[in-house]
Amino acid sequence: MCASRQSARPFIRDRVEVADLSAYEDFHAHQLASLPGVATVTSYVTLKTLSADPV
């Protein structure tokens, strides 16, 4: 579950999946940050995906 709370400034929350951190760096620098109207980008890296299913 992903929950968001919008503050006074508008934002978009999105999730992307890439092969590795190098691919994300390339995506961030050359595609996402260069979109018109994008002023800032905040990134969070998932360290571990938790599952409700027993392993």
PDB file as gemmi writes it, atoms N, CA and C in Angstrom:
CRYST1    1.000    1.000    1.000  90.00  90.00  90.00 P 1                      
ATOM      1  N   MET A   1       0.841  -1.173   0.000  1.00  0.00           N  
ATOM      2  CA  MET A   1       0.000   0.000   0.000  1.00  0.00           C  
ATOM      3  C   MET A   1       0.886   1.236   0.000  1.00  0.00           C  
ATOM      4  N   CYS A   2       0.523   2.213  -0.792  1.00  0.00           N  
ATOM      5  CA  CYS A   2       1.254   3.454  -0.863  1.00  0.00           C  
ATOM      6  C   CYS A   2       0.283   4.594  -0.607  1.00  0.00           C  
ATOM      7  N   ALA A   3       0.552   5.397   0.391  1.00  0.00           N  
ATOM      8  CA  ALA A   3      -0.341   6.500   0.720  1.00  0.00           C  
ATOM      9  C   ALA A   3       0.405   7.812   0.585  1.00  0.00           C  
ATOM     10  N   SER A   4      -0.289   8.823   0.149  1.00  0.00           N  
ATOM     11  CA  SER A   4       0.312  10.137  -0.030  1.00  0.00           C  
ATOM     12  C   SER A   4      -0.562  11.206   0.599  1.00  0.00           C  
ATOM     13  N   ARG A   5       0.087  12.267   1.024  1.00  0.00           N  
ATOM     14  CA  ARG A   5      -0.645  13.433   1.509  1.00  0.00           C  
ATOM     15  C   ARG A   5      -0.117  14.631   0.736  1.00  0.00           C  
ATOM     16  N   GLN A   6      -0.998  15.345   0.089  1.00  0.00           N  
ATOM     17  CA  GLN A   6      -0.582  16.472  -0.726  1.00  0.00           C  
ATOM     18  C   GLN A   6      -0.496  17.722   0.124  1.00  0.00           C  
ATOM     19  N   SER A   7       0.621  18.426  -0.028  1.00  0.00           N  
ATOM     20  CA  SER A   7       0.787  19.686   0.695  1.00  0.00           C  
ATOM     21  C   SER A   7       0.345  20.834  -0.206  1.00  0.00           C  
ATOM     22  N   ALA A   8       0.768  22.036   0.100  1.00  0.00           N  
ATOM     23  CA  ALA A   8       0.349  23.212  -0.654  1.00  0.00           C  
ATOM     24  C   ALA A   8       0.832  23.188  -2.099  1.00  0.00           C  
ATOM     25  N   ARG A   9       1.920  22.532  -2.367  1.00  0.00           N  
ATOM     26  CA  ARG A   9       2.409  22.482  -3.746  1.00  0.00           C  
ATOM     27  C   ARG A   9       2.040  21.144  -4.383  1.00  0.00           C  
ATOM     28  N   PRO A  10       1.660  21.166  -5.636  1.00  0.00           N  
ATOM     29  CA  PRO A  10       1.259  19.920  -6.310  1.00  0.00           C  
ATOM     30  C   PRO A  10       2.446  18.992  -6.540  1.00  0.00           C  
ATOM     31  N   PHE A  11       2.183  17.709  -6.518  1.00  0.00           N  
ATOM     32  CA  PHE A  11       3.240  16.736  -6.785  1.00  0.00           C  
ATOM     33  C   PHE A  11       2.637  15.505  -7.426  1.00  0.00           C  
ATOM     34  N   ILE A  12       3.498  14.714  -8.010  1.00  0.00           N  
ATOM     35  CA  ILE A  12       3.102  13.437  -8.600  1.00  0.00           C  
ATOM     36  C   ILE A  12       3.981  12.364  -7.980  1.00  0.00           C  
ATOM     37  N   ARG A  13       3.367  11.292  -7.543  1.00  0.00           N  
ATOM     38  CA  ARG A  13       4.124  10.158  -7.005  1.00  0.00           C  
ATOM     39  C   ARG A  13       4.069   9.057  -8.040  1.00  0.00           C  
ATOM     40  N   ASP A  14       5.220   8.509  -8.342  1.00  0.00           N  
ATOM     41  CA  ASP A  14       5.300   7.467  -9.348  1.00  0.00           C  
ATOM     42  C   ASP A  14       6.304   6.421  -8.892  1.00  0.00           C  
ATOM     43  N   ARG A  15       6.181   5.241  -9.424  1.00  0.00           N  
ATOM     44  CA  ARG A  15       7.091   4.150  -9.090  1.00  0.00           C  
ATOM     45  C   ARG A  15       7.680   3.641 -10.393  1.00  0.00           C  
ATOM     46  N   VAL A  16       8.998   3.469 -10.406  1.00  0.00           N  
ATOM     47  CA  VAL A  16       9.668   2.940 -11.598  1.00  0.00           C  
ATOM     48  C   VAL A  16      10.490   1.725 -11.200  1.00  0.00           C  
ATOM     49  N   GLU A  17      10.698   0.842 -12.150  1.00  0.00           N  
ATOM     50  CA  GLU A  17      11.527  -0.334 -11.933  1.00  0.00           C  
ATOM     51  C   GLU A  17      12.595  -0.356 -13.019  1.00  0.00           C  
ATOM     52  N   VAL A  18      13.840  -0.446 -12.602  1.00  0.00           N  
ATOM     53  CA  VAL A  18      14.970  -0.473 -13.525  1.00  0.00           C  
ATOM     54  C   VAL A  18      15.878  -1.648 -13.161  1.00  0.00           C  
ATOM     55  N   ALA A  19      16.824  -1.942 -14.037  1.00  0.00           N  
ATOM     56  CA  ALA A  19      17.700  -3.105 -13.844  1.00  0.00           C  
ATOM     57  C   ALA A  19      18.622  -2.958 -12.637  1.00  0.00           C  
ATOM     58  N   ASP A  20      19.171  -1.771 -12.426  1.00  0.00           N  
ATOM     59  CA  ASP A  20      20.114  -1.558 -11.326  1.00  0.00           C  
ATOM     60  C   ASP A  20      20.232  -0.064 -11.044  1.00  0.00           C  
ATOM     61  N   LEU A  21      21.061   0.296 -10.065  1.00  0.00           N  
ATOM     62  CA  LEU A  21      21.192   1.705  -9.689  1.00  0.00           C  
ATOM     63  C   LEU A  21      21.788   2.544 -10.806  1.00  0.00           C  
ATOM     64  N   SER A  22      22.663   1.972 -11.594  1.00  0.00           N  
ATOM     65  CA  SER A  22      23.244   2.691 -12.724  1.00  0.00           C  
ATOM     66  C   SER A  22      22.162   3.057 -13.743  1.00  0.00           C  
ATOM     67  N   ALA A  23      21.262   2.130 -14.006  1.00  0.00           N  
ATOM     68  CA  ALA A  23      20.159   2.391 -14.927  1.00  0.00           C  
ATOM     69  C   ALA A  23      19.219   3.448 -14.356  1.00  0.00           C  
ATOM     70  N   TYR A  24      19.008   3.430 -13.037  1.00  0.00           N  
ATOM     71  CA  TYR A  24      18.154   4.448 -12.424  1.00  0.00           C  
ATOM     72  C   TYR A  24      18.804   5.826 -12.515  1.00  0.00           C  
ATOM     73  N   GLU A  25      20.108   5.883 -12.277  1.00  0.00           N  
ATOM     74  CA  GLU A  25      20.817   7.157 -12.374  1.00  0.00           C  
ATOM     75  C   GLU A  25      20.664   7.747 -13.783  1.00  0.00           C  
ATOM     76  N   ASP A  26      20.785   6.898 -14.788  1.00  0.00           N  
ATOM     77  CA  ASP A  26      20.619   7.346 -16.168  1.00  0.00           C  
ATOM     78  C   ASP A  26      19.183   7.828 -16.413  1.00  0.00           C  
ATOM     79  N   PHE A  27      18.203   7.060 -15.949  1.00  0.00           N  
ATOM     80  CA  PHE A  27      16.792   7.445 -16.081  1.00  0.00           C  
ATOM     81  C   PHE A  27      16.529   8.782 -15.395  1.00  0.00           C  
ATOM     82  N   HIS A  28      17.033   8.925 -14.183  1.00  0.00           N  
ATOM     83  CA  HIS A  28      16.822  10.139 -13.398  1.00  0.00           C  
ATOM     84  C   HIS A  28      17.449  11.351 -14.081  1.00  0.00           C  
ATOM     85  N   ALA A  29      18.683  11.238 -14.518  1.00  0.00           N  
ATOM     86  CA  ALA A  29      19.411  12.376 -15.069  1.00  0.00           C  
ATOM     87  C   ALA A  29      18.986  12.750 -16.487  1.00  0.00           C  
ATOM     88  N   HIS A  30      18.679  11.759 -17.308  1.00  0.00           N  
ATOM     89  CA  HIS A  30      18.444  12.047 -18.717  1.00  0.00           C  
ATOM     90  C   HIS A  30      16.983  12.022 -19.147  1.00  0.00           C  
ATOM     91  N   GLN A  31      16.112  11.474 -18.340  1.00  0.00           N  
ATOM     92  CA  GLN A  31      14.708  11.417 -18.746  1.00  0.00           C  
ATOM     93  C   GLN A  31      13.809  12.148 -17.752  1.00  0.00           C  
ATOM     94  N   LEU A  32      13.801  11.717 -16.527  1.00  0.00           N  
ATOM     95  CA  LEU A  32      12.873  12.265 -15.538  1.00  0.00           C  
ATOM     96  C   LEU A  32      13.148  13.737 -15.230  1.00  0.00           C  
ATOM     97  N   ALA A  33      14.375  14.064 -14.888  1.00  0.00           N  
ATOM     98  CA  ALA A  33      14.712  15.435 -14.496  1.00  0.00           C  
ATOM     99  C   ALA A  33      14.635  16.419 -15.656  1.00  0.00           C  
ATOM    100  N   SER A  34      14.671  15.919 -16.883  1.00  0.00           N  
ATOM    101  CA  SER A  34      14.642  16.826 -18.033  1.00  0.00           C  
ATOM    102  C   SER A  34      13.233  17.066 -18.574  1.00  0.00           C  
ATOM    103  N   LEU A  35      12.228  16.509 -17.947  1.00  0.00           N  
ATOM    104  CA  LEU A  35      10.849  16.740 -18.395  1.00  0.00           C  
ATOM    105  C   LEU A  35      10.443  18.185 -18.146  1.00  0.00           C  
ATOM    106  N   PRO A  36       9.680  18.778 -19.076  1.00  0.00           N  
ATOM    107  CA  PRO A  36       9.223  20.156 -18.873  1.00  0.00           C  
ATOM    108  C   PRO A  36       8.348  20.259 -17.619  1.00  0.00           C  
ATOM    109  N   GLY A  37       8.568  21.289 -16.839  1.00  0.00           N  
ATOM    110  CA  GLY A  37       7.762  21.524 -15.648  1.00  0.00           C  
ATOM    111  C   GLY A  37       8.242  20.801 -14.402  1.00  0.00           C  
ATOM    112  N   VAL A  38       9.264  19.952 -14.521  1.00  0.00           N  
ATOM    113  CA  VAL A  38       9.792  19.242 -13.354  1.00  0.00           C  
ATOM    114  C   VAL A  38      10.830  20.133 -12.681  1.00  0.00           C  
ATOM    115  N   ALA A  39      10.531  20.576 -11.461  1.00  0.00           N  
ATOM    116  CA  ALA A  39      11.439  21.461 -10.732  1.00  0.00           C  
ATOM    117  C   ALA A  39      12.361  20.677  -9.808  1.00  0.00           C  
ATOM    118  N   THR A  40      11.818  19.672  -9.130  1.00  0.00           N  
ATOM    119  CA  THR A  40      12.620  18.859  -8.213  1.00  0.00           C  
ATOM    120  C   THR A  40      12.198  17.403  -8.326  1.00  0.00           C  
ATOM    121  N   VAL A  41      13.136  16.522  -7.977  1.00  0.00           N  
ATOM    122  CA  VAL A  41      12.864  15.088  -7.953  1.00  0.00           C  
ATOM    123  C   VAL A  41      13.427  14.557  -6.638  1.00  0.00           C  
ATOM    124  N   THR A  42      12.609  13.843  -5.897  1.00  0.00           N  
ATOM    125  CA  THR A  42      13.047  13.200  -4.665  1.00  0.00           C  
ATOM    126  C   THR A  42      12.955  11.698  -4.871  1.00  0.00           C  
ATOM    127  N   SER A  43      14.030  10.990  -4.552  1.00  0.00           N  
ATOM    128  CA  SER A  43      14.075   9.550  -4.789  1.00  0.00           C  
ATOM    129  C   SER A  43      14.237   8.780  -3.485  1.00  0.00           C  
ATOM    130  N   TYR A  44      13.598   7.636  -3.445  1.00  0.00           N  
ATOM    131  CA  TYR A  44      13.745   6.694  -2.346  1.00  0.00           C  
ATOM    132  C   TYR A  44      14.051   5.337  -2.950  1.00  0.00           C  
ATOM    133  N   VAL A  45      15.053   4.656  -2.426  1.00  0.00           N  
ATOM    134  CA  VAL A  45      15.432   3.341  -2.921  1.00  0.00           C  
ATOM    135  C   VAL A  45      14.911   2.296  -1.947  1.00  0.00           C  
ATOM    136  N   THR A  46      14.222   1.288  -2.467  1.00  0.00           N  
ATOM    137  CA  THR A  46      13.702   0.212  -1.635  1.00  0.00           C  
ATOM    138  C   THR A  46      14.840  -0.729  -1.260  1.00  0.00           C  
ATOM    139  N   LEU A  47      15.042  -0.916   0.036  1.00  0.00           N  
ATOM    140  CA  LEU A  47      16.095  -1.814   0.492  1.00  0.00           C  
ATOM    141  C   LEU A  47      15.650  -3.268   0.491  1.00  0.00           C  
ATOM    142  N   LYS A  48      14.381  -3.472   0.798  1.00  0.00           N  
ATOM    143  CA  LYS A  48      13.877  -4.840   0.887  1.00  0.00           C  
ATOM    144  C   LYS A  48      12.377  -4.808   0.660  1.00  0.00           C  
ATOM    145  N   THR A  49      11.873  -5.766  -0.091  1.00  0.00           N  
ATOM    146  CA  THR A  49      10.441  -5.906  -0.291  1.00  0.00           C  
ATOM    147  C   THR A  49       9.918  -6.926   0.703  1.00  0.00           C  
ATOM    148  N   LEU A  50       8.959  -6.518   1.506  1.00  0.00           N  
ATOM    149  CA  LEU A  50       8.371  -7.400   2.512  1.00  0.00           C  
ATOM    150  C   LEU A  50       7.172  -8.113   1.913  1.00  0.00           C  
ATOM    151  N   SER A  51       6.994  -9.357   2.294  1.00  0.00           N  
ATOM    152  CA  SER A  51       5.889 -10.150   1.776  1.00  0.00           C  
ATOM    153  C   SER A  51       5.056 -10.665   2.927  1.00  0.00           C  
ATOM    154  N   ALA A  52       3.753 -10.724   2.722  1.00  0.00           N  
ATOM    155  CA  ALA A  52       2.861 -11.284   3.725  1.00  0.00           C  
ATOM    156  C   ALA A  52       2.879 -12.805   3.695  1.00  0.00           C  
ATOM    157  N   ASP A  53       3.405 -13.357   2.600  1.00  0.00           N  
ATOM    158  CA  ASP A  53       3.473 -14.820   2.459  1.00  0.00           C  
ATOM    159  C   ASP A  53       4.663 -15.372   3.238  1.00  0.00           C  
ATOM    160  N   PRO A  54       4.470 -16.465   3.995  1.00  0.00           N  
ATOM    161  CA  PRO A  54       5.595 -17.065   4.698  1.00  0.00           C  
ATOM    162  C   PRO A  54       6.610 -17.636   3.702  1.00  0.00           C  
ATOM    163  N   VAL A  55       7.854 -17.500   4.066  1.00  0.00           N  
ATOM    164  CA  VAL A  55       8.927 -17.982   3.180  1.00  0.00           C  
ATOM    165  C   VAL A  55       9.225 -19.427   3.461  1.00  0.00           C  
TER     166      VAL A  55                                                      
END                                                                             
